[in-house]
Amino acid sequence: QVQLVESGGGSVQAGGSLRLSCAASGYTYNSNCMAWFRQAPGKEREGVAAIRTGSGSTYYADSVKGRFTISRDNAKNTVYLEMNSLKPEDTAMYYCAAATYCYPSLNLHPLYWGQGTQVTVSS
């Protein structure tokens, strides 16, 4: 069992920045891929970014490329999502997820999910 706890959400104005954190605990050895998803009201959950915990390879949705950066600290079992140049359309609940494999398409099948942290961007 893996527990994922997100933090760092909040409210910012357009153009601002936020940094999300996801602390993982429990049996994480088969979680070779850590990812961030988001879900806005009335929309489907979508993959935002993913990182291979071993190699550090990263993958991003087109909508966030160049603005968001995913990173990890394996010693702390923590994954981060640095979000810059935020737009109102980035407003959503952001979820951390752990999966066995990463795919560039972000069409992942997470085994575990965090409880989510809200990000609100005002214009």
PyMOL commands that set and color helices and strands:
alter all, ss='L'
color gray80, all
select helices_A, chain A and resi 74-76+88-90
alter helices_A, ss='H'
color red, helices_A
select strands_A, chain A and resi 2-7+10-13+18-26+33-39+46-52+58-60+68-73+78-83+92-99+112-113+117-122
alter strands_A, ss='S'
color yellow, strands_A
deselect
rebuild
show_as cartoon
